Amino acid sequence: MNKKQQTGPTVRLRNSYVTTVVSIAMVLFLLSLLGLLILNARLIGDYVKENIGFSVILKDEVREADIVQLQKTFDAIPAVKGTTFVSAQAAAESLQKELGENFLDFLGTNPLKGSVDIKFHAAYANPDSIAKFEKVFSAYPQVYEVYYQESMVNLVNENLRKISIVILAFSALLLLISVALFNNTIRLLVYSKRFIIKTMQLVGATRKYILKPFILRGLMNGLFGSALASLLLLGVIYIARRQMPDVLQFTDSMTIAMLILMIFLVGIILSGITTILAVNKYLGIDRDKLYF
C-alpha cells in the first residue's frame, strides 16, 4: 500500500513534466512554422513572379542563326532570368496535347509561329517593367509580336501584395498567442508546486536556492521541447519537399540549420525567463492567497 502511495505522486510528477515538454514543443513547432513562413514568404512570391509567361513571337522567315543571336541578346539583359526557344512544330505538338486532337489535319498547315519564352527576375516581373520590355522587344525586326497576359501579371502582383499583408498580420497574432501559451504552460507547472516554494521560503531558504532547481528544470524542459519541435519541423520539411519539391527548393540546409538554432534559443530563453517570473510571483505572494 505504501509502495502504491509513493508511486502515485512520482507518476503524476513524471506525467506533468512530459505534458509540459510536449506543450512547449507544440508551441515551438508553431513558432518554427511561422519562422519558416516568414523566411520563405518573399522567395515564394519571387517564384510565382518568375514563372509568369512572356513570349516573343518570331516571324516565319527568321533564320536559325538569327534566332540564336536574338536569344543571346535577350539573355544578356540583366532583368531576364532565362529564355527558351519554342519552335512552331513544338508549339503545335503542345497545343495538340492540350486540345486532345490533331488540328493540323483540319487546317492543313501549321498556323503557329516560333517563339522565345522569357522569364524575368522577380524584381522586374511587375506591370510597369513588363510593359517597357514589351515596347523594347517589339522593336526588333525579327519579332512578329509580343504576347503576355497583362491581366494575369496585374492579378499576381496584386494578390501577392494582399497575401503579404495578411501573412504579416497573421504572424503577429500567432506570435502573441504562442508566447502566451508558452508562458501559461510554465506558470501551470510552477503553480502545482506553489506550496513547496512557500514551504522552502518559510524554513529560511534563500531566493537563489529556491530558484535554482526550478530554473534548471525549466531549461531542461525548454531543451527537450526544442528538440521535439525540431524533429517535427524536419518531418514537415521532408514531407513537403517530397510533395512540393518546386515550392520548397529554395529552403536550403543553411536556412533550416538557422531555424533550428532559433528554436533552441527561443525555447531555452523563454523557459528560463517564464520560470523565473512564475517562481518570483509565488515567492512574493501571501500564504493565504496560495489557495486561490
VEXTOR-172457 format. One record per atom (N, C-alpha, C, O): x, y, z; residue in three letters. Coordinates in steps of 0.001 Angstrom, whole numbers, plus 500000, padded with zeros to 6 digits. Last residue first. Layout:
VEXTOR-172457
XYZALA
...
END
This chain:
VEXTOR-172457
493950530380496374PHE
493026530977495399PHE
493621530938494006PHE
492991531394493052PHE
495782529566498153TYR
494620528677497972TYR
493643529212496929TYR
492631528576496633TYR
497634531516498428LEU
498037530320497694LEU
496851529411497395LEU
496911528583496486LEU
496902533533500108LYS
496473533645498713LYS
496871532444497879LYS
496477532358496716LYS
498122533045502519ASP
496675532834502432ASP
496173532843500988ASP
495147532238500678ASP
500775533823502052ARG
500458532403502189ARG
498969532145502019ARG
498584531131501435ARG
501323536297499510ASP
500957535913500883ASP
500527534452500927ASP
499986533920499958ASP
504074536247497185ILE
502643536215497477ILE
502393535807498924ILE
503175535050499499ILE
506680536088496352GLY
506224537349496935GLY
504761537367497305GLY
504246538411497706GLY
506947533605495311LEU
507827533973496417LEU
507345535245497103LEU
507579535446498295LEU
505240533580493211TYR
504817532858494418TYR
505758533093495590TYR
505407532811496736TYR
506709535164491415LYS
505344535534491769LYS
504914534865493075LYS
504304535498493936LYS
509055533782491076ASN
509100535041491826ASN
507705535499492247ASN
507533536133493288ASN
508094531738489418VAL
508556531427490771VAL
508581532695491628VAL
508165532667492786VAL
507491533194487059ALA
506449532438487755ALA
506849532135489196ALA
506026532262490102ALA
509975534306486325LEU
508829535183486617LEU
507757534454487421LEU
507180535018488350LEU
511462531944485921ILE
511876532923486931ILE
510714533822487319ILE
510489534075488502ILE
510005530831483784THR
510143530110485059THR
510531531066486175THR
509972530994487269THR
510324532717481743THR
508983532486482286THR
509029531722483607THR
508177531940484468THR
513155532473481360ILE
512545533739481787ILE
511178533518482420ILE
510890534051483492ILE
513508529744480595GLY
514201530323481740GLY
513517531567482264GLY
513317531710483470GLY
511850529550478352SER
511636528674479505SER
512284529262480758SER
511689529274481835SER
513003531460476637LEU
511638531659477137LEU
511348530787478351LEU
510675531228479283LEU
515549530216476259ILE
515440531560476839ILE
514044531791477412ILE
513907532263478540ILE
514892527704475117ILE
515655527781476369ILE
515473529136477050ILE
515269529207478262ILE
513379528460472801GLY
512863527517473797GLY
513568527644475132GLY
512914527688476174GLY
515121530190471418VAL
513827530686471906VAL
513283529779473011VAL
512787530260474030VAL
517243528395470886LEU
517475529635471632LEU
516172530157472233LEU
516122530521473408LEU
515945526362469427PHE
516598526050470693PHE
516823527308471531PHE
516618527291472744PHE
515036527867467207ILE
514091527119468036ILE
514698526834469407ILE
514048527039470432ILE
517414528804466108MET
516487529772466708MET
515467529075467589MET
515065529623468615MET
518397526383465141LEU
519140527105466179LEU
518252528115466883LEU
518321528271468102LEU
516471525922463177ILE
516564525006464315ILE
517332525653465466ILE
516963525492466630ILE
517098528048461443LEU
515767527972462051LEU
515786527061463273LEU
515185527387464296LEU
519676527403460634MET
519443528658461361MET
518102528618462084MET
517986529101463211MET
519127524999459280ALA
520008524995460455ALA
519807526254461298ALA
519770526184462526ALA
517513525946457184ILE
516951525010458157ILE
517786524996459431ILE
517240524982460534ILE
519380527550455830THR
518155528146456364THR
517536527256457434THR
517085527746458469THR
521267525583455115MET
521665526686455984MET
520449527347456625MET
520468527671457812MET
519868523929453353SER
520302523394454645SER
520673524501455616SER
520424524379456815SER
517153525828451784ASP
518413525098451817ASP
518773524683453235ASP
518084525033454193ASP
514517526226450167THR
514750526038451597THR
516000525181451750THR
515916523956451835THR
514017526233447501PHE
514895527283447992PHE
515165527177449488PHE
515955527951450028PHE
512175524252447072GLN
513523524007446581GLN
514518525054447085GLN
515723524805447100GLN
509503524276447727LEU
510477524323448817LEU
511912524097448356LEU
512778523781449172LEU
508205524157445251VAL
507887525248446170VAL
508961525405447237VAL
509302526525447617VAL
509131521838444023ASP
509399523136443403ASP
509191524294444370ASP
509911525291444320ASP
508226519716445668PRO
509669519992445534PRO
509973521359444944PRO
510966521983445317PRO
505918518790447351MET
506007520063446615MET
507468520457446434MET
507901521457447008MET
506347516225448449GLN
505064516522447820GLN
505128517773446948GLN
504467517828445911GLN
508935516288449410ARG
508538515163448573ARG
507256515473447805ARG
507088515048446662ARG
508897518582450931ARG
509832518501449807ARG
509479517357448860ARG
509700517451447653ARG
507039517907452895ALA
506729518978451943ALA
507637518922450727ALA
507194519187449610ALA
508432515936454305ILE
507192515583453600ILE
506867516628452537ILE
506471516289451422ILE
510567517505455283TYR
510828516310454478TYR
509596515933453655TYR
509698515648452462TYR
509218519435456781ILE
510012519856455621ILE
510273518670454695ILE
510210518804453473ILE
508106517788458771VAL
507229518556457889VAL
507972518980456623VAL
507427518895455523VAL
510453516804459985GLY
509497515891459374GLY
508576516597458400GLY
508290516074457323GLY
511558519143460969LEU
512289518397459939LEU
511368517412459223LEU
511481517207458014LEU
509577519722462897LEU
509819520631461777LEU
510539519922460639LEU
510173520082459475LEU
509873517578464653LEU
508599517767463961LEU
508781518666462738LEU
508213518407461677LEU
512471518084465541LEU
512175516837464842LEU
510872516950464056LEU
510781516473462925LEU
512051520532466827SER
512962520458465681SER
512704519199464863SER
512716519241463633SER
510388519777468938ALA
509876520696467916ALA
510732520653466658ALA
510209520727465546ALA
512189518203470390LEU
510996517588469818LEU
510411518470468711LEU
509989517967467669LEU
514074520168471108ALA
514494519000470332ALA
513296518339469654ALA
513371517959468485ALA
512460521878472616SER
513080522372471384SER
513511521215470487SER
513340521264469269SER
511846520231474786GLY
510771520709473922GLY
511304521212472587GLY
510681521002471547GLY
514391519919475886PHE
513690518751475352PHE
512564519166474405PHE
512350518544473364PHE
514861522647476587LEU
515792521902475727LEU
515095520703475081LEU
515197520498473872LEU
512740523284478286GLY
512917524031477046GLY
513802523303476064GLY
513552523320474859GLY
513306521472480339ASN
512038521375479609ASN
512127522099478264ASN
511656521600477242ASN
515757522521481137MET
515696521164480604MET
514408520950479808MET
514417520330478745MET
514931525010482085LEU
515857524948480962LEU
515853523562480313LEU
515936523443479091LEU
513306524165484218GLY
512732524931483117GLY
513604524895481881GLY
513105524767480763GLY
515191522938485863ARG
514109522134485290ARG
513473522851484101ARG
513142522222483096ARG
516724525198486465LEU
517337524051485796LEU
516281523177485134LEU
516447522733483998LEU
514780526733487783ILE
515392527231486550ILE
516025526082485763ILE
515879526002484543ILE
514260525107489977PHE
513178525412489037PHE
513733525907487703PHE
513231525552486637PHE
516708525039491342PRO
516160523798490759PRO
515043524047489752PRO
514891523296488788PRO
517022527998491868LYS
517971527174491111LYS
517359525894490542LYS
517479525670489338LYS
515152529251493554LEU
515054529422492104LEU
515869528394491334LEU
515455527960490260LEU
515998528616496121ILE
514686528150495659ILE
514603528197494132ILE
514051527295493503ILE
518466529892496243TYR
518401528455496483TYR
517080527878495955TYR
517057526776495407TYR
517725532548495849LYS
518592531896494877LYS
518514530383494993LYS
518497529672493989LYS
516237533042498173ARG
515596533129496863ARG
516408532388495794ARG
515848531693494947ARG
516955530642500798THR
517150531900500088THR
516461531850498732THR
516144530781498211THR
514953529159503345ALA
515708529011502101ALA
515800530354501377ALA
514831531114501347ALA
513406529215505667GLY
514634530001505602GLY
515446529860504341GLY
516549530402504270GLY
510991528047505757VAL
512028527399506564VAL
513387528088506400VAL
514396527614506922VAL
509536529570503933LEU
509241529695505364LEU
510313529072506247LEU
510523529523507373LEU
510508528705501481GLN
510745530083501894GLN
510539530257503396GLN
511273530997504051GLN
509568526114501415MET
511014526345501392MET
511349527764501864MET
512344527985502555MET
506814526730501315THR
507381525987502461THR
508894526191502545THR
509434526415503628THR
506572528000498841LYS
506299528769500052LYS
506873528067501273LYS
507373528731502182LYS
507235525847497155ILE
508002527096497115ILE
507822527876498411ILE
508790528353499003ILE
505226524033497785ILE
506627523670498027ILE
507493524920498055ILE
508389525037498891ILE
503030525431496878PHE
503141525160498310PHE
504565524757498682PHE
505052525096499761PHE
503460525502494099ARG
503470526750494851ARG
503618526524496356ARG
504254527325497041ARG
503448523599492179LYS
504472523473493226LYS
504527524721494101LYS
505531524968494769LYS
501601524253490303SER
501401522976491001SER
502398522779492136SER
502218521890492968SER
502740526566489274TYR
501570526678490147TYR
501344525391490941TYR
500945525432492105TYR
504633525596487525VAL
505093526211488786VAL
503944526318489774VAL
504146526176490980VAL
502895524710485514LEU
503818523771486150LEU
504301524315487489LEU
504371523579488474LEU
501624527085484827LEU
500829525988485380LEU
501715524967486088LEU
501343524424487129LEU
503771528524483775ARG
503125529009485017ARG
502271527916485647ARG
502196527824486872ARG
504318527113481434ILE
505314527166482511ILE
504671527575483826ILE
504999527024484877ILE
501900527624480027THR
502366526259480282THR
503355526217481440THR
503237525374482329THR
501829530412479810ASN
500819529726480638ASN
501233528296480969ASN
500954527805482063ASN
503974530851478040ASN
504011531396479399ASN
503029530680480313ASN
503355530374481460ASN
502986529572475746PHE
504260529151476345PHE
504314529599477803PHE
504659528818478689PHE
500724531107475235LEU
500596529679475532LEU
501848529148476217LEU
501763528362477161LEU
501970533585474685ALA
501026533463475789ALA
500843532003476202ALA
500811531698477395ALA
503460532924472405VAL
504164533353473623VAL
503254533232474838VAL
503704532824475908VAL
501321532330470671SER
502320531315471004SER
503069531667472285SER
503285530811473143SER
499963534780470454ILE
499279533607471000ILE
500283532561471452ILE
500111531962472514ILE
501959536364469256LEU
501417536724470564LEU
500736535530471230LEU
500909535298472426LEU
502269534976466833LEU
503404535131467743LEU
502919535466469147LEU
503419534909470124LEU
499787535276465648LEU
500233533930466024LEU
501397533991466997LEU
501504533151467891LEU
499801538045465149LEU
498798537452466033LEU
499247536090466540LEU
499105535785467724LEU
501970538235463359ALA
501984538989464618ALA
501002538391465622ALA
501324538246466802ALA
501041536586461295SER
502272536251462005SER
502344536956463347SER
502730536359464351SER
498809537954460354PHE
498639536632460954PHE
499857536236461776PHE
499723535620462833PHE
500082540243459334ALA
499086540366460402ALA
498898539034461124ALA
498835538989462353ALA
501749539047457385LEU
502324539862458462LEU
501357539984459638LEU
501755539845460795LEU
499842537786455740ILE
500866536990456421ILE
501468537757457592ILE
501678537193458666ILE
498404540002454753VAL
497717539002455581VAL
498726538179456374VAL
498503537899457552VAL
500414541253453259ILE
499787541962454374ILE
499110540978455325ILE
499224541101456545ILE
500901539240451373SER
501982539694452255SER
501415540413453481SER
501881540206454602SER
498467539110450022ILE
498908537957450811ILE
499999538355451792ILE
500025537866452922ILE
498483541572448707LYS
497470541306449722LYS
497892540149450633LYS
497703540199451849LYS
500666541136446983ARG
500686542258447931ARG
499681542028449061ARG
499989542261450230ARG
499748538976445517LEU
500942538815446352LEU
501043539934447379LEU
501458539704448515LEU
497606540197444156ASN
497341539138445135ASN
498536538913446063ASN
498358538686447259ASN
499019541981442508GLU
498046542486443483GLU
497764541447444569GLU
497693541778445752GLU
500568540236440956ASN
501215541242441810ASN
500264541779442878ASN
500667542002444019ASN
498526538727439678VAL
499555538084440505VAL
500181539079441460VAL
500313538796442651VAL
497077540704438274LEU
496417539907439301LEU
497428539269440248LEU
497231539263441463LEU
498969541680436463ASN
498371542582437454ASN
497761541800438610ASN
497904542175439774ASN
499395539311435003VAL
500509539984435689VAL
499985540902436784VAL
500499540899437903VAL
496822538853433974MET
497421537881434882MET
498567538504435679MET
498701538261436878MET
496506541024432291SER
495599540900433432SER
496151539919434463SER
495981540111435667SER
498442540447430365GLU
498587541632431219GLU
497710541538432462GLU
498124541928433554GLU
499937537837429259GLN
498624538110429840GLN
498752539256430843GLN
499117539058432002GLN
501790538474426253TYR
501730538107427675TYR
500355538500428194TYR
499695539380427642TYR
503639538686423316TYR
502401538235423955TYR
502636537938425432TYR
503577537232425796TYR
504657540575420615VAL
504970540179421990VAL
503663539841422683VAL
502704540611422641VAL
505316539704417161GLU
504559540363418228GLU
505036539854419577GLU
505725538838419670GLU
507589539257415518TYR
506258539447414932TYR
505342540178415919TYR
504677541148415557TYR
510970540155415336VAL
509809539906416203VAL
508507540221415478VAL
508339541297414904VAL
513130540921413922GLN
512776539500413850GLN
511460539193414566GLN
510905538104414419GLN
513539543618414549PRO
512975543278413224PRO
512549541814413105PRO
511699541490412276PRO
512454544886417701TYR
513398544027416973TYR
512766543601415642TYR
511584543259415606TYR
510417546154419034ALA
511183546942418068ALA
512176546096417269ALA
512690546560416251ALA
509415544519420950SER
508623544672419724SER
509386545407418636SER
509052545303417456SER
511174544888423047PHE
511261543651422273PHE
510494543764420956PHE
510888543163419957PHE
510335547436423988VAL
511716547208423559VAL
511800545995422647VAL
512426546058421589VAL
507657547034424700LYS
507990548007423653LYS
509388547770423094LYS
509612547885421889LYS
508011545136426722GLU
507164544823425562GLU
507483545761424405GLU
507569545326423257GLU
509447546482428627PHE
510133545459427842PHE
509316545051426617PHE
509878544663425593PHE
507379548080429642LYS
508545548702428994LYS
509281547698428115LYS
509689548019426998LYS
505693546146430741ALA
505176546999429661ALA
506324547686428918ALA
506255547859427701ALA
507333545152432749ILE
506997544286431620ILE
506456545096430445ILE
506727544774429288ILE
507400547360434497SER
508627546876433857SER
508318546041432627SER
508957546196431586SER
504641547578435238ASP
505365548701434626ASP
506598548225433864ASP
506821548630432723ASP
503888544997436366PRO
503237545558435164PRO
504044546655434479PRO
504129546667433251PRO
506793542969437132ASN
505663543804437538ASN
505110544503436302ASN
505802544592435288ASN
509330541591437362ALA
508084540945436947ALA
506876541700437493ALA
506050541145438218ALA
511649542539438361TYR
511183543151437116TYR
509858542568436635TYR
509323543001435615TYR
512155541024440593ALA
512127542476440757ALA
511577543198439528ALA
511096544327439629ALA
512329538391439606ALA
511132538825440334ALA
511024540343440449ALA
509922540890440409ALA
513477538205436213HIS
513736538164437647HIS
512564538824438373HIS
511895539701437826HIS
511420536679433661PHE
512128537803434271PHE
512471537497435731PHE
511847536657436380PHE
511541534560430928LYS
511190534672432343LYS
512064535756432957LYS
513284535755432797LYS
510295534043427684ILE
511201534785428565ILE
510651534778429985ILE
509456534966430208ILE
510321532129424774ASP
509669532350426071ASP
510683532951427034ASP
511791532437427185ASP
510200532829421537VAL
511179532774422613VAL
510443533112423909VAL
510002534243424108VAL
508699530909418852SER
508715531971419865SER
509866531762420837SER
510428530671420943SER
507208530218415652GLY
508207530001416681GLY
508238531169417663GLY
507843532285417326GLY
503635530060415115LYS
504970530569414827LYS
505924530197415954LYS
505499529898417070LYS
500886528220413698LEU
501665528729414829LEU
503063529155414377LEU
503588528660413379LEU
499537526968411690PRO
499406528432411777PRO
500285529051412870PRO
500409530273412949PRO
500404524473409567ASN
500634524887410966ASN
500564526412411055ASN
501454527089410540ASN
497796523219407395THR
499104523834407661THR
499196524242409134THR
498190524338409836THR
495379521814407679GLY
496288521514406572GLY
497679522078406763GLY
498654521464406329GLY
493302521912409495LEU
493761523156408868LEU
494651522908407653LEU
494668523704406714LEU
492936519191410167PHE
491783520010409777PHE
492224521257409016PHE
491610521627408016PHE
495426518332410858ASP
494703517594409820ASP
493533518412409289ASP
493188518333408111ASP
496024520008412973LEU
496749520182411709LEU
496059519453410554LEU
496105519906409411LEU
494704519234415228PHE
494081520318414469PHE
494780520548413126PHE
494223521196412239PHE
494208516401416705ASN
495185516917415751ASN
494524517984414883ASN
493854517657413903ASN
493283516638420201GLU
493025516268418818GLU
494045516946417898GLU
494665517942418272GLU
493670517699422694GLY
493314516293422616GLY
492963515839421212GLY
492399514758421041GLY
494514520218423402LEU
493196520077422769LEU
492722518630422723LEU
491520518364422715LEU
497028519668424508GLU
496036520392425295GLU
494627520201424733GLU
493666520042425486GLU
498295518350422411LYS
498117517655423686LYS
497049518334424535LYS
496258517665425200LYS
498308520400420508GLN
497575519164420237GLN
497314518384421523GLN
496234517822421701GLN
500044522216421705LEU
498631522576421566LEU
497782521338421289LEU
496659521236421781LEU
502445520804421442SER
501945521154422773SER
500458521483422731SER
499701521078423613SER
502674520686418669GLU
502553519445419441GLU
502001519713420835GLU
501189518944421348GLU
502967523428418106ALA
501822522680417569ALA
501602521392418349ALA
500463521042418658ALA
505395524004419356ALA
504184524698419805ALA
502932523960419333ALA
501949523872420068ALA
507091522425417816ALA
506933522120419238ALA
505680522779419802ALA
504982522190420627ALA
506835523759415355GLN
506443522359415459GLN
506201521973416919GLN
505231521282417230GLN
507900526258415964ALA
506496526173415540ALA
505981524744415670ALA
504829524530416047ALA
509965526077418962SER
509736526067417518SER
508246525974417210SER
507436525653418080SER
510976528010421489VAL
509932527032421176VAL
509644527131419681VAL
509141528146419201VAL
513674528722423597PHE
513138528794422239PHE
512146527663422014PHE
512434526503422308PHE
513791530456426592THR
513617529137425983THR
513015529306424598THR
511979529950424435THR
515743532258429019THR
514915532204427820THR
514862530771427296THR
515774529978427530THR
515993533935432225GLY
516284532860431284GLY
515326532892430113GLY
514243533471430191GLY
515849536427433482LYS
516392535284434217LYS
516779534153433277LYS
517785533480433501LYS
516395539747432639VAL
515944538439432143VAL
516640537327432919VAL
517867537289433003VAL
517597542048433476ALA
516265541734434019ALA
515791540344433658ALA
514883539812434296ALA
519987542238432004PRO
520019541925433444PRO
518667541506434027PRO
518608540705434960PRO
520331540649428903ILE
519614541709429621ILE
519552541343431106ILE
519108540245431442ILE
521327538401427739ALA
522304539371428251ALA
521643540512429011ALA
522329541270429698ALA
519158537062426711ASP
519795536525427920ASP
520770537515428548ASP
521011537472429755ASP
518689538555424381PHE
517728538591425479PHE
518363538123426789PHE
518134538713427845PHE
520949537815422909THR
520722539226423237THR
519753539363424409THR
519960540175425310THR
520501535108422600LYS
521663535545423377LYS
521523537008423803LYS
521921537390424904LYS
518260535269420945GLN
518118534663422270GLN
519291535056423176GLN
519105535306424367GLN
519417536350418663LEU
518385537104419372LEU
518217536575420792LEU
518052537352421732LEU
521110534266417919GLN
521678535562418278GLN
520679536398419079GLN
521046537066420045GLN
519202532289417356VAL
520213532051418389VAL
520804533369418870VAL
520983533576420070VAL
517861533552415247ILE
517135533206416475ILE
518104532992417634ILE
517864533452418750ILE
519827533697413331ASP
519294534948413876ASP
518535534702415181ASP
518560535526416095ASP
520138530985412794ALA
521267531739413341ALA
520802533045413970ALA
521313533457415011ALA
517633530383411663GLU
518021529778412946GLU
519174530542413598GLU
519187530726414815GLU
515880533238410313ARG
516798532105410233ARG
517186531614411624ARG
517079532336412615ARG
512518534148409826VAL
513721534330410651VAL
514578533074410601VAL
514078531970410819VAL
510103533971408545GLU
511313533936407726GLU
512614534092408529GLU
513695534159407944GLU
508071534245410477ASP
508311532944409834ASP
509657532873409131ASP
510290531817409121ASP
508916536035413509LYS
508410535977412137LYS
508813534646411490LYS
509778534008411910LYS
508093535103416909LEU
509023535419415825LEU
508353535318414450LEU
507362534611414269LEU
506940536351419945ILE
506582535587418751ILE
507456536049417582ILE
507546537244417302ILE
507906536086423117VAL
508238536915421966VAL
508006536065420716VAL
508785535151420445VAL
506040535798426072SER
506513535170424835SER
506755536220423753SER
505934537105423514SER
505791535080429338PHE
506065536235428465PHE
506712535678427204PHE
507819535141427263PHE
504261533938432350GLY
504546533715430937GLY
504722535011430156GLY
503915535933430283GLY
505829533826435484ILE
504809534473434657ILE
505206534347433187ILE
506350534617432822ILE
507703532915437167ASN
507090531924436284ASN
505912532492435508ASN
505102531753434949ASN
508489534879438866GLU
509453534451437849GLU
508913533380436912GLU
509593532982435967GLU
506324535057440624LYS
506570536125439652LYS
507469535657438514LYS
507245535992437351LYS
506681532712442153VAL
505467532899441359VAL
505693533945440275VAL
505297533741439128VAL
509169533225443328TYR
508988532030442495TYR
507767532179441590TYR
507807531820440413TYR
508613535476444847ASP
509543535584443718ASP
509383534407442760ASP
509453534567441541ASP
506930534296446764GLY
506412535332445879GLY
507291535509444649GLY
506786535674443539GLY
508802532639447964ILE
507641532033447303ILE
507015533029446328ILE
506621532668445219ILE
510496534550449004LEU
511008533644447978LEU
509873532952447229LEU
509963532708446025LEU
508863535767450902ARG
509359536551449775ARG
509834535654448642ARG
509608535949447469ARG
508475533555452633ALA
507336534228452001ALA
507778535026450777ALA
507133534964449730ALA
510516532393454040ASN
510337531969452653ASN
509193532669451931ASN
508959532414450750ASN
510500533453456583LEU
511768533391455856LEU
511578533125454372LEU
512372533572453545LEU
507796533069457289ILE
508324534424457131ILE
509599534416456302ILE
509777535260455423ILE
507648530261457396LEU
506775531012456501LEU
507331532401456234LEU
507341532863455093LEU
509488529691459369LEU
509699529151458025LEU
508867529915457007LEU
509321530184455895LEU
508246530947461547GLY
509549531403461077GLY
509839530935459664GLY
510371531691458851GLY
505950529352461720LEU
505817530784461469LEU
507132531344460929LEU
507137532119459973LEU
507146526971462357LEU
506405527068461099LEU
506201528524460707LEU
506268528885459532LEU
508129527743464858SER
509074527376463794SER
508396527419462425SER
509001527854461446SER
505810528141466322LEU
506681529281466054LEU
507667528983464916LEU
507993529861464117LEU
504938525492466402LEU
504096526515465790LEU
504930527736465418LEU
504775528296464333LEU
507027524415467852PHE
506782523922466488PHE
505933524932465722PHE
506175525196464545PHE
506648525704470254LEU
507859525982469489LEU
507715525519468040LEU
508223526160467120LEU
504203524519470986VAL
504287525974470820VAL
505503526337469971VAL
505409527176469075VAL
504964521840471121MET
503918522245470191MET
503968523743469916MET
503801524187468780MET
506908521927473152ALA
507281521504471800ALA
506239521948470775ALA
506595522384469680ALA
505363522627475367ILE
506410523544474898ILE
506796523213473453ILE
506988524112472634ILE
503821520283475500SER
503170521579475281SER
504165522606474756SER
503868523358473828SER
505816518393476020VAL
505021518282474789VAL
504344519614474473VAL
504298520029473315VAL
506699519321478520VAL
507630519247477394VAL
506866519189476074VAL
507234519866475114VAL
504338519043480048THR
504961520358479871THR
505885520368478667THR
505866521311477876THR
503940516286479946THR
502921517185479394THR
503498518565479122THR
503195519186478103THR
506239515460481315VAL
506032515060479917VAL
505031515985479243VAL
505240516418478110VAL
505713516591483823TYR
506892517004483081TYR
506746516662481591TYR
507085517466480723TYR
503405515182484514SER
503351516642484401SER
504536517177483624SER
504389518119482845SER
504364512583484645ASN
503391512931483619ASN
503296514442483423ASN
503127514921482301ASN
505986512775486883ARG
506589512470485587ARG
505646512858484450ARG
506074513390483426ARG
504025513294488792LEU
505078514270488564LEU
505725514052487193LEU
505976514999486447LEU
502546510941488653ARG
501896512211488323ARG
502926513293488020ARG
502738514106487115ARG
504507509123489501VAL
503936509003488164VAL
503287510312487737VAL
503451510747486598VAL
504899510070492108THR
506020510022491161THR
505520509967489727THR
506030510663488849THR
502400509755493351PRO
502934511100493122PRO
504066511124492113PRO
504195512077491345PRO
502328506752493137GLY
501326507663492586GLY
501855509063492341GLY
501774509539491209GLY
504345505558494633THR
504428505522493172THR
503482506537492533THR
503806507118491498THR
503563505845497221GLN
504782506518496810GLN
504879506599495288GLN
505412507557494728GLN
501292504294497259GLN
501168505693497617GLN
502395506487497187GLN
502288507660496830GLN
502387501819496615LYS
501463502441495675LYS
501325503922495955LYS
501249504729495028LYS
503855501411498949LYS
504554501483497678LYS
503676502149496626LYS
504162502955495832LYS
501894501226500830ASN
502799502368500901ASN
503521502559499581ASN
503771503681499140ASN
500831498799500000MET
500000500000500000MET
500867501253500000MET
500608502209499269MET
END
